[in-house]
Amino acid sequence: MRTVLIAALCLAAVAPVRAEMPARPARLGLCAACHGEHGMAQIPGAPNLAGQRLDYLRAALGQYRDGRRDVALMKAAIGPVSDAELDQLARWYSAQTPAVQP
């Protein structure tokens, strides 16, 4: 019985943890126009965001919003969004799985 318990604990420890997918952000529309709803770019030159690190995405979005990254298109697309909305967008895109490019 002890061996079975140890085996079960070992399996549980190495099993991948499935995090719940965050809710779709209400502000996703303009982002999705270029970066895709699931983070795979829809237009040439737009980067894929799927699976990017959460802290990187959050910092980058804040920098675009605040003008520290001077890209007029991104500043206009982000507009006046709250920190909570930026967090939702960053969580959404970081949780997406990048698709294999053909």
C-alpha distances in whole Angstrom, upper triangle without the diagonal:
4,5,5,6,9,10,11,13,14,16,17,19,20,21,25,26,28,31,33,36,39,42,45,47,51,53,51,54,57,54,53,56,56,52,51,49,46,47,49,52,55,58,59,58,56,53,49,47,44,41,43,42,42,44,47,47,48,50,52,53,54,56,58,58,60,62,60,60,63,63,65,63,60,61,63,60,58,60,60,56,54,51,49,50,50,46,46,47,46,42,43,44,41,39,40,39,42,44,44,48,50
4,5,5,6,9,10,11,12,14,15,17,19,20,24,25,27,30,32,36,38,41,44,47,50,52,50,54,56,53,52,55,55,51,50,48,45,46,48,51,54,57,58,57,55,51,48,46,43,40,42,40,40,42,45,46,46,48,50,51,52,54,56,56,58,60,58,58,61,61,63,61,58,60,61,58,56,59,58,55,53,50,47,49,48,45,44,46,44,41,42,43,40,38,39,38,41,43,44,47,49
4,5,5,6,9,10,11,12,14,15,17,18,22,23,26,29,32,35,38,41,44,46,49,51,49,53,55,52,51,54,53,50,49,47,43,44,46,49,52,55,56,55,53,49,46,44,41,38,40,39,39,41,43,44,45,47,49,50,51,53,55,56,57,59,57,57,60,60,62,60,57,59,60,57,55,58,58,54,52,49,47,48,48,44,44,45,43,40,41,42,39,36,38,37,39,41,41,45,47
4,5,5,6,9,10,11,12,14,16,16,20,21,24,27,29,32,35,38,41,44,47,49,47,50,52,49,48,52,51,48,46,44,41,42,44,47,50,53,54,54,51,48,44,43,39,36,39,38,38,40,42,43,44,46,48,48,50,52,53,54,56,58,56,56,59,58,60,58,55,57,59,55,53,56,56,52,50,48,45,46,46,42,42,43,41,38,39,40,37,34,36,35,37,39,39,43,45
4,5,5,6,9,10,11,12,15,15,19,20,22,25,27,31,33,36,39,42,45,47,45,49,51,48,47,50,50,46,45,43,40,41,43,47,49,52,53,53,50,47,43,41,38,35,37,36,36,38,40,41,41,44,46,46,47,50,51,52,53,56,54,53,57,56,59,57,53,55,57,54,51,54,54,50,48,45,43,44,44,40,39,41,39,36,37,38,35,33,35,34,37,38,39,43,45
4,5,5,6,9,10,11,13,14,18,19,22,25,27,31,33,36,39,42,45,47,45,48,50,47,46,50,49,46,45,43,39,40,42,45,48,51,52,51,49,45,42,40,37,34,36,34,35,36,39,40,40,42,44,45,46,48,50,51,52,54,53,52,55,55,57,56,52,54,56,53,51,54,53,49,47,44,42,44,43,39,39,41,38,35,36,37,34,32,34,33,35,37,38,42,44
4,5,5,6,9,10,11,12,16,18,21,24,26,29,32,35,38,40,44,45,44,47,49,46,45,48,47,44,43,41,37,38,40,43,46,49,50,49,47,43,40,38,35,32,34,33,34,36,38,39,40,42,44,44,46,48,49,50,52,54,52,51,54,54,56,54,51,53,55,52,50,53,52,49,47,44,42,43,42,39,38,40,37,34,35,36,33,30,32,31,33,35,35,39,41
4,5,5,6,9,10,11,14,15,18,21,23,26,29,32,35,38,41,43,41,44,46,43,42,46,45,42,40,38,35,36,38,42,44,47,48,48,45,42,39,37,33,30,33,32,32,34,36,37,38,40,42,42,44,46,47,48,50,52,50,50,53,52,54,52,49,51,52,49,47,50,50,46,44,42,39,40,40,36,36,37,35,32,33,34,31,28,30,29,32,33,34,38,40
4,5,5,6,9,10,13,14,17,20,22,26,28,31,34,36,40,41,40,43,45,42,41,45,45,41,40,38,35,36,37,41,44,47,47,47,44,41,38,35,32,29,31,30,30,32,34,35,35,38,40,40,42,44,45,46,47,50,48,47,51,50,53,51,47,49,51,48,46,48,48,44,42,40,37,39,38,34,34,36,33,30,31,32,29,27,29,28,31,33,34,38,40
4,5,5,6,9,12,14,17,20,23,26,28,32,34,37,40,42,40,43,45,42,41,44,43,40,39,37,34,35,36,40,42,45,46,45,43,39,36,34,31,28,30,28,29,31,33,34,35,37,39,40,41,43,45,45,47,49,47,46,50,49,52,50,46,48,50,47,45,48,48,44,43,40,38,39,38,34,34,35,33,30,31,32,28,26,28,27,29,31,32,36,38
4,5,5,6,10,12,15,18,21,23,26,30,32,35,38,40,38,41,43,39,38,42,41,37,36,35,31,32,34,37,40,43,44,43,41,37,34,32,29,26,28,27,28,30,32,33,34,36,38,38,40,42,43,44,46,48,46,45,49,48,50,48,45,47,49,45,44,47,47,43,42,39,37,37,37,33,33,34,31,28,29,30,27,24,26,24,27,29,29,33,35
4,6,5,8,9,12,15,18,21,24,27,30,32,35,37,35,38,40,37,37,40,40,36,35,33,30,31,32,36,39,42,43,42,39,36,33,31,27,25,27,26,26,28,30,31,31,34,36,36,38,40,41,42,44,46,44,43,47,46,48,46,43,45,46,43,41,44,44,40,39,36,34,34,34,30,30,31,29,26,27,28,25,22,24,23,26,28,29,33,35
4,6,8,9,13,15,18,21,24,27,30,32,36,37,35,38,40,37,36,40,39,35,35,33,29,30,32,35,38,41,42,41,38,35,32,30,27,23,25,24,24,26,28,29,30,32,34,35,36,38,40,40,42,44,42,41,45,44,47,45,42,43,45,42,40,43,43,39,38,35,33,34,33,29,29,30,28,25,26,27,24,22,24,23,26,28,29,32,35
4,6,9,12,15,18,21,23,27,29,31,35,36,34,37,39,35,35,38,37,33,33,31,28,28,30,33,36,39,39,39,36,33,30,28,25,21,23,22,23,25,27,28,29,31,33,34,35,37,39,40,41,43,41,40,44,43,45,44,40,42,44,41,39,43,43,39,38,35,33,34,32,29,29,30,27,24,25,26,22,20,22,21,23,25,26,29,32
4,6,9,12,15,18,21,24,26,29,33,34,32,35,37,33,32,36,35,31,30,29,25,26,28,31,34,37,38,37,35,31,28,26,23,20,23,22,22,25,27,27,28,31,32,33,35,37,38,39,41,42,41,40,43,42,44,42,39,41,43,39,38,41,41,38,36,34,31,32,31,28,27,28,26,23,23,24,21,18,20,18,21,23,24,28,30
4,6,9,13,15,18,21,23,26,29,30,28,31,33,30,29,32,31,28,27,25,22,22,24,28,30,33,34,34,31,28,24,22,19,16,19,18,19,22,23,24,25,27,29,29,31,33,34,35,37,39,37,36,39,38,40,38,35,37,39,36,34,37,38,34,33,30,28,28,27,24,24,24,22,19,20,20,17,15,16,15,18,20,21,25,27
4,6,10,12,15,18,21,23,27,28,26,29,31,28,27,31,31,27,26,24,21,22,24,27,30,33,34,34,31,28,24,22,19,16,18,17,17,20,22,22,23,26,27,27,29,31,32,33,35,37,36,35,38,37,39,37,34,36,37,34,32,35,35,31,30,27,25,26,25,22,21,22,20,17,17,18,16,13,15,15,18,20,22,26,29
4,6,9,12,15,18,20,24,25,23,26,28,26,25,28,28,24,23,21,18,19,22,25,28,31,32,32,29,26,22,20,17,15,17,17,16,20,22,21,22,25,26,26,28,30,31,31,34,36,35,34,37,35,37,35,32,34,35,32,30,33,33,29,28,26,23,24,23,20,19,20,18,15,15,16,14,11,13,13,16,18,21,24,27
4,6,9,12,15,17,21,22,20,24,26,23,22,26,26,23,22,19,16,18,21,24,26,29,31,31,27,24,21,18,15,13,16,15,14,17,19,18,19,22,23,23,25,27,28,28,31,33,32,31,34,33,35,32,29,31,32,29,27,30,30,26,25,22,20,20,20,17,15,16,15,12,12,14,12,9,11,13,16,19,21,25,28
4,6,9,12,14,18,20,18,22,24,22,21,25,25,22,20,17,15,17,20,23,25,29,31,30,27,25,21,18,16,14,17,16,15,18,20,19,19,23,24,23,24,27,28,28,30,32,32,31,34,33,34,31,28,30,31,27,25,28,28,24,23,21,18,18,19,16,14,15,15,11,11,13,12,9,11,13,17,19,22,25,28
4,6,9,11,15,17,15,18,20,18,17,21,21,18,17,14,12,14,17,20,22,25,27,27,23,21,18,15,13,12,15,15,13,17,19,17,17,21,21,20,22,25,25,25,28,30,30,29,31,30,31,28,25,27,27,24,22,25,25,22,21,20,17,16,16,14,11,12,12,9,8,10,10,7,8,11,14,16,20,22,25
4,6,8,12,14,12,16,18,16,16,20,20,17,16,13,12,14,17,20,22,25,27,27,23,21,18,15,13,13,15,15,12,15,17,15,15,18,19,18,19,23,22,22,25,27,27,26,29,27,28,26,23,24,25,21,20,22,22,18,17,16,13,13,13,11,8,9,10,7,6,9,10,7,9,13,16,18,22,24,27
4,6,9,11,11,14,17,15,15,18,20,17,16,12,12,14,18,20,21,24,27,27,23,22,19,16,15,16,17,18,15,18,20,17,16,20,21,18,20,23,23,22,25,27,28,27,29,27,28,25,23,24,24,20,19,21,21,17,17,16,13,12,13,12,8,10,12,9,7,11,12,10,12,15,18,20,23,25,28
4,6,9,7,10,13,12,11,15,16,14,13,9,10,12,15,17,18,21,24,24,20,20,17,15,14,15,17,18,15,18,19,16,16,20,19,17,19,22,21,20,23,25,27,25,27,25,25,22,20,21,21,17,16,19,19,16,16,16,13,11,12,12,8,8,11,10,7,10,12,11,11,14,17,18,22,23,26
4,5,5,9,11,10,11,14,16,14,13,10,11,13,16,17,18,21,24,23,20,19,17,15,14,16,17,17,15,17,18,14,14,17,17,14,16,19,18,17,20,22,24,23,24,22,22,20,17,18,18,14,13,15,15,12,12,13,10,7,9,9,6,6,10,9,7,10,13,12,13,17,18,20,24,25,28
4,6,8,10,11,11,14,16,15,14,12,14,15,18,19,19,22,25,24,21,21,20,17,17,19,20,21,18,20,21,17,16,19,19,16,17,20,19,17,20,22,24,23,25,23,22,20,17,18,17,14,12,14,14,11,12,14,11,8,11,12,9,9,13,13,11,13,16,16,16,20,21,23,27,27,30
4,6,7,8,9,11,13,13,13,11,14,14,17,17,17,19,22,22,18,18,18,15,16,19,18,19,17,19,19,15,14,17,16,13,14,17,15,14,17,19,21,20,21,19,18,16,14,14,13,10,9,10,11,9,11,12,11,7,9,11,9,8,11,13,11,12,15,16,16,20,21,22,26,26,29
4,6,5,6,9,11,10,9,7,10,10,13,13,14,16,19,19,15,15,14,12,13,16,16,18,16,18,18,14,14,17,16,13,15,18,16,15,19,20,22,20,21,19,18,15,13,15,14,10,10,12,14,12,14,14,13,10,10,12,9,7,10,12,9,10,13,14,13,17,17,19,22,22,25
4,5,5,6,9,10,9,8,11,12,14,13,13,15,18,18,15,16,16,14,15,19,19,21,19,21,21,17,17,20,18,15,18,20,17,16,20,21,23,21,21,19,18,14,13,15,13,10,10,13,15,13,16,17,16,13,13,15,13,11,14,15,13,13,17,17,16,19,19,20,23,23,25
4,5,5,7,9,9,9,13,12,14,12,12,13,16,16,13,14,15,14,16,19,18,21,19,21,20,16,17,19,16,13,16,17,14,14,18,18,20,18,18,15,14,11,10,11,10,6,8,10,13,12,15,17,17,13,13,16,14,11,14,16,14,13,17,18,17,20,19,20,23,23,25
4,5,6,6,7,8,10,9,11,10,10,12,14,14,10,11,11,10,12,15,15,17,16,18,16,12,14,16,13,11,14,15,13,13,17,17,19,16,17,14,14,11,9,11,11,7,8,11,14,13,15,16,16,12,11,14,12,9,11,13,11,10,14,15,14,17,16,17,20,20,23
4,5,5,4,4,8,7,9,8,8,10,14,14,11,12,11,10,11,15,15,18,17,20,18,15,16,19,16,14,18,19,16,17,21,21,22,20,20,17,17,14,12,15,14,10,12,15,17,16,18,19,18,15,14,16,14,10,13,14,11,10,14,15,13,15,14,15,18,18,20
4,6,6,8,11,10,10,9,7,8,12,13,10,12,12,13,14,18,18,21,20,23,21,17,19,21,18,16,19,20,17,18,21,21,23,20,20,16,16,12,12,15,13,10,12,15,18,17,20,21,21,17,17,19,17,14,16,18,15,14,17,18,16,18,17,17,20,18,21
4,6,9,11,9,9,6,5,6,9,9,6,9,9,10,13,16,16,19,19,21,19,15,18,19,16,15,18,18,15,17,20,20,21,18,18,14,14,11,10,14,13,10,12,15,19,18,21,21,22,18,17,19,18,14,15,18,15,13,16,18,16,17,15,16,18,16,19
4,7,8,5,6,4,6,8,10,10,6,7,6,7,9,12,12,15,16,18,16,13,15,17,14,13,17,17,15,17,20,20,21,18,18,15,16,13,11,15,15,12,13,16,19,18,20,20,20,17,15,17,15,12,12,15,12,9,13,14,12,13,12,13,15,14,17
4,5,5,5,5,5,9,12,13,10,10,8,9,9,13,14,17,17,20,18,15,17,20,17,16,20,21,18,19,23,23,24,21,22,19,19,16,15,18,17,14,15,18,21,19,21,21,21,17,16,18,16,12,14,15,12,10,13,14,11,12,11,11,14,14,16
4,6,7,9,9,12,16,16,13,13,11,10,9,13,14,17,16,19,18,15,17,20,18,16,20,21,19,20,23,24,25,23,24,21,21,18,16,19,18,15,15,18,20,18,20,20,19,16,15,16,13,11,12,13,9,8,12,12,9,12,12,12,16,16,19
4,6,9,10,14,16,17,13,12,9,8,6,9,12,15,15,18,17,14,16,19,18,17,20,22,20,21,25,25,26,23,25,22,23,20,18,21,21,17,17,21,23,20,21,21,19,17,16,16,13,11,12,12,8,7,10,9,6,8,8,9,13,14,17
4,6,9,12,13,13,10,8,5,5,4,8,9,12,13,16,14,12,14,17,15,14,18,19,18,19,22,23,23,20,22,19,20,17,15,18,19,16,16,19,21,19,21,20,19,17,15,15,14,10,11,11,9,6,8,9,7,8,7,9,12,12,16
4,6,9,11,12,9,8,5,6,6,10,11,15,16,19,17,14,18,20,17,17,21,21,20,21,25,25,25,22,23,20,21,18,17,20,20,17,18,22,24,22,24,23,23,20,18,19,17,14,14,15,12,9,12,12,9,9,7,7,10,9,12
4,6,7,8,6,6,5,8,9,13,13,17,18,20,18,15,18,20,17,16,20,20,18,20,23,23,23,20,20,17,18,15,14,18,18,15,17,20,23,22,24,24,24,21,19,20,19,15,15,17,15,12,14,16,13,13,10,10,12,11,13
4,7,9,7,9,9,11,12,16,17,20,21,23,21,18,21,23,19,19,22,22,20,22,25,24,25,22,22,18,19,15,15,19,18,15,17,20,24,23,25,26,25,22,21,22,21,17,18,20,17,14,17,18,15,16,13,12,14,12,14
4,6,6,9,10,13,15,18,18,22,23,24,22,19,22,23,20,19,23,22,19,21,24,23,24,20,20,17,17,14,14,18,17,15,17,20,24,23,26,27,27,24,22,24,23,19,20,22,20,17,19,21,18,19,16,15,16,14,15
4,6,8,10,14,16,19,18,22,23,25,22,20,23,23,20,20,23,22,20,22,25,23,24,20,20,16,17,14,15,19,19,17,19,22,26,26,28,28,29,26,24,26,25,21,21,24,22,18,21,23,20,20,17,16,16,13,15
4,6,9,12,15,18,17,20,21,22,19,17,20,20,17,17,21,19,17,20,22,20,20,17,16,13,15,13,13,17,17,16,18,21,24,24,27,26,27,24,22,24,24,20,20,22,21,18,19,22,20,20,17,17,17,15,17
4,7,9,12,15,14,17,18,19,16,14,17,18,14,14,18,17,15,17,20,19,19,15,16,12,14,11,11,15,15,13,15,18,21,21,23,23,24,21,18,20,20,16,16,19,17,14,16,19,16,17,14,15,16,14,17
4,6,9,12,10,14,15,17,13,12,15,16,13,13,17,16,15,17,20,19,19,15,16,14,16,14,12,16,17,15,16,19,22,21,23,22,23,20,17,19,19,15,14,17,15,12,13,16,14,14,12,13,14,13,16
4,6,9,8,12,14,16,13,11,15,16,14,14,18,18,17,19,22,21,21,18,19,17,19,16,14,18,19,16,17,20,23,21,23,22,22,20,17,18,17,14,13,14,13,9,11,13,10,11,8,9,11,11,14
4,6,6,9,10,13,10,8,12,13,11,12,15,16,15,17,20,20,20,17,19,17,19,16,14,17,18,15,15,19,21,19,20,19,19,16,14,14,14,10,9,11,10,6,7,10,8,9,8,11,13,13,17
4,6,9,10,13,12,10,13,16,14,14,18,19,18,20,23,23,23,20,23,21,22,20,17,20,21,18,18,22,23,21,22,20,19,17,15,15,14,11,10,10,8,5,6,7,5,6,5,8,11,12,16
4,6,8,12,11,10,13,15,14,15,18,19,19,21,24,24,23,21,24,22,25,22,20,22,24,21,20,23,25,22,22,20,20,18,16,15,14,12,10,10,9,6,4,6,5,5,6,10,12,14,18
4,6,9,7,7,10,12,11,12,15,16,16,19,21,21,20,18,21,20,22,20,17,20,22,19,18,22,23,20,21,18,18,17,14,13,14,12,9,10,10,7,5,8,8,9,9,13,15,16,20
4,6,5,6,9,10,11,12,14,15,17,18,20,21,19,18,21,21,23,22,19,21,23,21,19,22,23,20,20,17,17,17,14,12,13,12,8,9,11,9,6,9,11,12,12,16,18,19,23
4,5,5,6,9,10,11,12,14,16,17,18,20,19,18,21,21,23,22,18,19,22,19,17,20,20,17,17,14,14,14,11,9,10,10,6,6,9,8,5,8,11,13,14,18,20,22,26
4,6,5,6,9,10,11,12,14,15,16,18,16,16,20,20,22,22,18,19,22,20,17,20,20,17,16,13,14,14,11,9,12,12,8,9,12,11,9,12,15,17,17,21,23,25,28
4,6,5,6,9,10,11,12,14,15,16,14,13,17,17,20,19,16,17,20,18,16,19,20,17,17,14,16,15,12,11,13,12,8,11,13,11,9,13,15,16,16,20,22,22,26
4,5,5,6,9,10,11,12,14,15,14,13,16,15,18,17,13,15,17,15,13,16,17,15,15,12,13,12,9,9,10,8,5,8,10,8,8,11,12,15,15,18,21,21,25
4,6,5,6,9,10,11,12,14,13,13,16,16,18,18,14,14,17,15,12,15,15,12,12,9,10,10,6,6,9,8,5,8,11,10,10,13,15,17,18,21,24,25,29
4,6,5,6,9,10,10,12,10,10,14,15,17,17,14,14,17,16,13,15,16,14,13,10,13,13,9,10,13,11,9,12,14,13,13,16,18,20,20,24,26,26,30
4,5,5,6,9,10,10,9,8,11,11,14,14,10,11,14,13,11,14,15,13,14,12,14,13,10,11,13,11,9,13,14,13,13,16,17,19,19,22,24,24,28
4,5,5,6,9,10,10,9,12,11,13,12,9,9,12,11,8,11,11,10,11,9,12,10,7,9,11,9,8,12,13,12,13,16,17,19,19,22,25,25,28
4,5,5,6,8,8,9,12,12,14,14,11,10,13,12,9,11,11,9,9,8,11,10,7,9,12,11,10,13,15,15,15,18,20,23,23,26,28,28,32
4,5,5,6,5,5,8,10,12,13,10,9,13,13,10,12,12,12,13,11,15,14,11,13,16,14,13,16,18,17,17,21,22,24,24,27,29,28,32
4,6,5,6,5,7,7,9,9,6,5,9,9,7,9,11,11,13,12,15,14,11,14,16,13,13,17,18,16,17,21,21,24,23,25,28,27,30
4,6,8,8,9,10,10,11,8,5,8,9,6,6,7,8,9,10,13,11,9,13,14,13,13,17,18,17,18,21,22,25,25,27,30,30,33
4,6,8,9,11,11,13,11,8,11,12,10,9,9,10,11,11,15,14,12,15,17,16,16,19,21,20,21,24,25,28,28,30,33,32,36
4,5,5,8,9,11,9,7,10,12,11,11,11,13,14,15,18,17,14,17,20,18,18,21,22,21,22,26,26,29,28,30,33,32,35
4,6,9,11,14,11,10,14,15,13,14,14,15,16,15,19,18,15,18,20,19,18,21,23,21,22,25,26,28,27,30,32,31,34
4,6,9,11,9,8,12,13,12,13,15,16,17,16,20,18,15,18,20,17,16,20,21,19,20,24,24,26,25,27,29,28,31
4,6,9,8,8,11,13,12,13,15,17,19,19,22,20,17,20,22,20,19,23,24,22,23,26,26,28,27,29,30,29,32
4,6,5,6,9,10,11,12,15,16,19,19,22,19,17,20,21,18,18,22,22,20,21,25,24,26,24,26,28,26,29
4,6,5,6,8,10,10,13,15,18,20,22,20,17,21,22,19,20,23,23,21,23,27,26,28,26,28,30,28,31
4,6,5,6,9,10,14,15,18,19,21,18,16,20,20,17,18,22,21,19,21,24,23,25,24,25,27,25,28
4,5,5,6,8,12,12,15,16,18,15,13,16,17,14,14,18,18,16,18,21,21,23,22,23,26,24,27
4,6,5,6,9,10,13,15,17,15,13,16,17,15,16,19,19,18,20,23,23,26,25,27,29,28,31
4,6,5,9,11,14,16,18,15,14,18,18,16,17,21,20,19,22,24,24,27,26,27,30,29,31
4,6,9,10,13,15,16,13,12,16,15,13,15,18,17,16,19,21,21,23,22,24,27,26,28
4,7,7,10,11,13,10,9,12,13,10,12,15,15,15,17,20,20,23,22,24,27,27,30
4,6,9,12,14,11,11,15,15,13,15,18,18,18,21,23,23,26,26,28,31,30,33
4,7,10,12,10,10,14,14,14,16,18,19,19,22,24,24,28,28,30,33,33,36
4,7,8,6,7,10,11,10,13,15,15,16,18,20,21,25,26,28,31,31,35
4,5,5,6,9,10,11,12,14,15,17,18,20,22,25,26,29,32,33,36
4,5,5,6,9,10,10,12,14,16,16,18,20,24,25,28,31,32,35
4,5,5,6,9,10,10,12,14,15,16,19,22,24,27,30,31,35
4,5,5,6,9,10,11,13,14,15,17,21,22,25,28,29,32
4,5,5,6,9,10,11,12,14,16,19,20,23,26,27,31
4,5,5,6,8,10,10,12,14,18,19,23,26,27,31
4,6,5,6,9,10,11,13,16,18,21,24,26,29
4,5,5,6,8,10,11,15,16,18,22,23,26
4,5,5,6,8,10,13,15,18,21,22,26
4,6,5,6,9,12,14,17,21,22,26
4,6,5,7,10,12,15,19,20,24
4,5,5,9,10,13,16,17,21
4,6,8,10,13,16,18,22
4,7,9,13,16,18,22
4,6,9,13,15,18
4,6,9,12,16
4,7,9,12
4,6,9
4,6
4
